[in-house]
Amino acid sequence: MVFQQFRHDEGGCLSYLIGCTQKQVCAVIDPHLDIDRYTAYASSCQMTITHIFETHSQADHLSGAKKLSEHTGASVCFHESVKAAFPIKKIRDGERITIGNIEFTVLHTPGHTPDSISLLVSDITRSKDPWFVFTGDTLFVGDTGRPDLDGNAEQLYDSIWGKLLTLNDSVEVYPTHFAGSSCGRALSPKPSSTIGFERRYNPSLQAASKREFVEFVMANLPVQPPRFHKVREFNLGFLTDPPIERTYAMEALQISVEQLKEKLEKGEQPVVVDVREPSEYQKANIGAKLIPLGEIPKRLNELDKNAEIIVHCHHGGRSQRAVEFLYENGFKNVKNLVGGIDAWSVKIDPKVPRY
């Protein structure tokens, strides 16, 4: 078996390629628009991409499924509830798909979106027992998917407790996002886990009832991805051009930790805003004003639109989304701290703990 995880640090996304070396065929899961990395990796392994799986209709980033299908001839697999403007293969709950010596079992796990699926994977040369599961945006490391992007929190509970948590504790978990994504609230920077570890330590999974879970996952949600409905329409083929409507370049809304240090040494006093969670702030902080990302929309009145504002998080993903949201709401002198507090610790002040 060949297994490769691809990190997309802008947006905190993960995609995957998994293949059978004996049969020289492979599948790609949740591809991004830049498809060269998948075709190059498959070519380096002398494999043919035969299947493309989308764990749901994506709304936070531009999908490469249609483009990759046109390039390779591979089928794009979606849950049977999806309607798309290009040819797709509709798959259903419980269906088994064999690619070489790899068997995928489809689990319909709605909640983040109605069409969300998870993919249970077995290497049948070793065992029919599942080895790992691609959980899409249903279950993350340290969090669960948000249910407010056309999803449903009660369905999310049923999917997690009724399907994913029935799996053996040893089953490995590979989600579609990690820290920096807007599809959850407090995702871990670690890109994989196990069912057992998440069962014990994922805060979202400690709820004693469905009602308690629903209240927990609906509280303090992050800002919604910009134009997420249009992004989803593009990903399903209903729009021909990517819905990029910015009148500015994100590159112009960045500041390095060295530049921030220089400003402070000159006596300048920009408003520094920390958009991490309170638990992260307790682990390490640089004295910034704490406004978790999910609280930004309802606390805009705490910030001066005329002030210089510098936003940071752990690595820079969440803060970038906060900066985009602030800029589009009239804050023109706002910048994202590249690399976040982690870069500050490494390059400026090692007394700030890394975590």
C-alpha positions in Angstrom: 0.0 0.0 0.0 1.0 3.6 -0.7 -0.4 6.2 1.6 0.4 9.9 1.3 -1.1 12.8 3.2 -0.8 16.3 1.7 -0.9 19.4 3.9 -2.4 22.7 2.6 -1.3 25.1 5.3 -3.3 28.0 4.0 -6.7 27.0 5.3 -5.6 24.1 7.4 -6.6 21.5 4.9 -5.5 17.9 4.3 -5.9 15.7 1.2 -4.8 12.1 0.5 -3.6 9.6 -2.0 -3.9 6.0 -1.3 -2.9 3.2 -3.6 -2.2 -0.5 -4.2 1.3 -1.1 -5.4 0.5 -4.6 -6.6 -2.3 -3.5 -9.0 -0.7 0.0 -9.5 -4.0 1.9 -9.0 -4.8 4.6 -6.5 -7.5 7.0 -5.2 -7.3 10.6 -4.2 -9.4 11.9 -1.3 -10.6 15.6 -1.1 -8.2 17.0 -3.8 -7.4 20.7 -4.1 -7.4 22.8 -7.2 -3.7 22.4 -7.7 -3.8 18.8 -9.0 -0.1 18.6 -10.0 1.0 17.2 -6.7 -1.4 14.2 -7.0 -0.5 13.4 -10.6 3.2 13.8 -9.9 3.1 11.6 -6.8 1.0 8.9 -8.6 3.4 9.0 -11.5 6.4 8.6 -9.2 4.8 5.5 -7.8 3.9 4.2 -11.3 0.2 4.3 -10.4 -3.0 5.3 -12.2 -5.6 7.4 -10.4 -8.8 5.6 -10.9 -11.0 7.1 -8.2 -11.5 10.5 -6.6 -13.5 10.7 -3.4 -15.1 13.8 -2.0 -16.0 13.4 1.6 -18.6 16.1 1.1 -19.4 19.1 -1.1 -16.6 21.4 0.1 -17.3 25.1 1.0 -14.1 26.4 2.4 -11.6 25.8 -0.4 -11.6 25.2 -4.2 -11.8 21.5 -5.0 -9.7 19.9 -7.7 -12.0 16.9 -8.1 -13.5 17.9 -11.5 -10.2 19.1 -12.9 -8.4 15.9 -11.7 -11.2 13.8 -13.2 -10.9 15.6 -16.6 -7.1 15.1 -16.5 -7.1 11.4 -15.5 -10.5 10.0 -16.5 -11.0 8.9 -12.9 -14.5 8.8 -11.4 -15.5 11.4 -8.9 -17.4 9.7 -6.1 -19.9 11.7 -4.0 -22.7 10.6 -1.7 -25.8 9.8 -3.6 -27.6 12.9 -2.3 -25.3 15.2 -4.2 -26.3 17.0 -7.4 -23.5 18.2 -9.6 -23.2 19.8 -13.0 -20.5 17.3 -14.1 -20.5 13.5 -14.2 -20.1 11.9 -10.8 -20.4 8.4 -9.4 -23.0 8.3 -6.6 -22.1 6.1 -3.7 -24.3 5.1 -0.8 -24.1 4.1 2.9 -22.6 0.7 3.4 -21.3 0.4 -0.2 -17.9 -1.3 -0.6 -15.5 -0.2 -3.3 -12.3 -2.2 -4.0 -9.3 -0.5 -5.6 -6.6 -3.1 -6.0 -6.1 -4.7 -2.6 -7.7 -1.8 -0.8 -11.3 -1.9 0.3 -13.3 1.3 1.1 -16.5 1.0 3.0 -18.8 4.1 2.7 -20.3 5.5 5.9 -22.9 8.2 5.5 -22.1 10.6 8.3 -24.2 13.8 7.8 -24.1 16.7 10.2 -21.4 19.0 8.9 -23.3 18.8 5.6 -26.2 16.5 4.5 -23.9 14.7 2.1 -20.9 14.1 4.4 -19.3 10.6 4.2 -16.5 8.9 6.0 -14.4 6.2 4.3 -13.4 3.1 6.3 -10.3 1.5 4.8 -9.0 -2.1 4.9 -5.9 -3.6 3.4 -7.3 -6.9 2.4 -3.8 -8.5 1.9 -3.4 -8.1 5.7 -6.9 -8.2 7.2 -10.6 -7.5 6.4 -10.6 -5.5 9.7 -10.6 -1.7 9.1 -7.2 -0.1 9.5 -8.2 3.6 9.4 -11.0 6.0 8.5 -11.1 9.2 6.5 -13.5 11.3 8.5 -13.8 14.3 6.2 -15.3 17.2 8.2 -17.3 15.0 10.6 -14.5 14.2 13.1 -11.3 16.1 13.6 -8.4 15.7 15.9 -9.6 17.6 19.0 -12.9 18.8 17.5 -15.8 17.9 15.3 -17.1 19.6 12.2 -19.2 22.7 12.5 -22.9 22.2 11.7 -23.8 25.8 10.6 -22.7 25.5 6.9 -26.0 24.0 5.9 -25.5 21.1 8.3 -27.4 19.8 11.4 -25.9 19.4 14.9 -28.3 16.5 15.9 -27.4 14.6 12.7 -23.7 15.2 13.5 -24.2 13.6 17.0 -25.9 10.6 15.4 -23.2 10.2 12.9 -20.4 10.3 15.4 -22.0 8.2 18.2 -23.9 5.9 15.9 -21.1 5.1 13.4 -17.6 6.5 14.1 -17.5 5.8 17.9 -18.7 2.2 17.2 -15.3 1.5 15.6 -12.5 -0.1 17.4 -10.2 2.2 19.5 -7.2 1.2 17.3 -8.7 2.6 14.1 -6.7 5.5 12.9 -8.4 8.8 12.1 -7.5 11.0 9.1 -9.6 14.1 8.8 -9.7 16.7 6.0 -8.7 19.6 8.3 -6.3 20.5 11.1 -5.6 23.7 13.0 -6.1 26.8 10.9 -9.3 25.6 9.3 -12.6 27.5 9.6 -14.5 24.2 9.5 -14.1 23.7 13.2 -13.4 25.7 16.4 -10.3 24.3 18.2 -8.7 21.8 15.9 -5.4 20.3 16.9 -2.3 21.0 14.7 -1.8 17.2 14.7 -3.0 15.8 11.4 -4.1 12.3 12.6 -5.3 10.4 15.7 -7.1 7.3 16.7 -10.8 6.6 17.5 -9.7 5.7 21.1 -7.7 8.8 21.7 -10.5 11.0 20.4 -13.1 9.1 22.4 -11.1 9.9 25.6 -9.7 13.4 25.0 -11.7 15.2 22.3 -13.6 17.9 24.2 -16.6 17.7 21.8 -16.9 14.0 22.6 -17.3 14.4 26.3 -20.9 15.4 26.1 -23.2 13.3 28.3 -26.2 13.6 26.0 -27.2 14.7 22.5 -28.6 18.0 23.9 -25.4 18.7 25.6 -23.4 18.0 22.5 -25.6 20.2 20.3 -25.2 23.1 22.7 -21.5 22.6 22.8 -20.9 22.5 19.1 -23.2 25.4 18.3 -21.4 27.7 20.8 -18.7 30.2 19.7 -18.6 29.1 16.1 -15.9 30.7 13.9 -16.7 33.2 11.2 -18.2 31.5 8.2 -15.9 31.0 5.2 -16.3 34.0 2.8 -18.8 33.2 0.0 -19.1 29.6 1.1 -22.2 29.0 -1.0 -20.5 30.2 -4.1 -17.4 28.1 -3.4 -19.6 25.1 -3.1 -21.4 25.9 -6.3 -18.0 26.2 -8.1 -16.9 22.9 -6.6 -20.0 21.1 -7.9 -19.6 22.6 -11.4 -22.4 25.1 -11.3 -20.0 28.1 -11.6 -17.3 28.1 -14.3 -15.0 30.7 -12.7 -13.7 30.5 -9.1 -15.7 32.9 -6.9 -12.8 35.1 -6.0 -14.2 38.6 -5.5 -11.5 40.3 -3.5 -10.4 43.8 -4.4 -7.2 43.3 -2.5 -4.3 40.9 -2.2 -3.9 38.9 1.0 -0.1 39.3 0.6 -0.6 43.0 1.4 -2.3 42.2 4.6 0.7 40.4 6.2 3.3 41.4 8.7 6.3 39.3 9.9 7.3 38.8 13.5 10.5 40.8 12.8 8.4 43.8 11.5 6.2 43.6 14.6 9.2 43.6 16.9 10.6 46.6 15.1 7.3 48.5 15.4 7.2 47.8 19.2 10.9 48.9 19.6 10.1 52.2 17.9 7.4 52.8 20.4 4.5 52.2 18.1 1.4 50.7 19.7 -0.6 48.6 17.3 -3.6 46.8 18.7 -2.5 43.1 18.8 -5.5 40.7 18.8 -5.2 37.0 19.6 -7.9 34.9 18.0 -7.0 31.5 19.6 -9.1 29.8 22.2 -8.7 30.7 25.9 -7.1 27.3 26.7 -4.4 28.1 24.1 -3.9 31.6 25.6 -3.3 30.1 29.0 -0.5 27.9 27.5 1.3 30.8 25.9 0.6 34.4 25.0 2.3 37.7 24.2 -0.2 39.9 26.0 -2.5 40.5 23.1 -6.2 41.2 23.4 -8.0 37.8 23.3 -11.0 37.6 21.0 -11.4 33.9 19.9 -12.1 33.6 16.2 -15.7 32.6 16.7 -16.4 35.7 18.7 -15.0 38.2 16.2 -18.4 39.0 14.5 -20.2 39.9 17.7 -17.3 41.9 19.2 -16.4 44.2 16.3 -17.4 47.2 18.5 -14.4 46.5 20.7 -12.1 47.3 17.9 -11.3 50.8 16.4 -11.6 50.8 12.6 -9.0 53.6 12.4 -6.4 51.8 14.6 -3.6 49.6 13.3 -4.6 46.1 14.2 -2.3 43.1 14.0 -4.0 39.7 14.4 -2.3 36.4 15.4 -3.1 32.8 16.3 -1.0 29.7 16.7 0.5 29.4 13.2 -1.3 32.1 11.1 -4.3 30.2 9.6 -7.1 31.4 11.8 -5.7 34.9 12.1 -5.6 35.1 8.3 -9.3 34.4 8.1 -10.0 37.0 10.9 -8.0 39.6 8.9 -10.0 38.9 5.8 -13.2 39.2 7.7 -12.1 42.4 9.4 -10.9 44.0 6.1 -14.2 43.2 4.4 -16.0 44.9 7.3 -14.2 48.2 7.0 -10.9 47.6 9.0 -8.4 48.8 6.4 -5.3 48.9 8.6 -5.3 45.3 9.7 -2.6 42.7 9.2 -2.0 39.0 9.8 1.1 38.0 11.8 2.8 35.4 9.6 3.6 32.3 11.5 1.6 33.3 14.6 2.8 33.0 18.2 4.9 30.0 17.2 7.1 32.1 14.9 7.3 34.7 17.6 8.6 32.1 20.0 11.1 30.7 17.6 12.4 34.0 16.1 11.9 36.7 18.7 11.3 35.5 22.2 12.1 31.8 23.2 10.6 32.5 26.7 7.2 32.2 25.1 6.4 28.5 25.3 5.8 26.5 22.2 3.0 23.9 22.1 
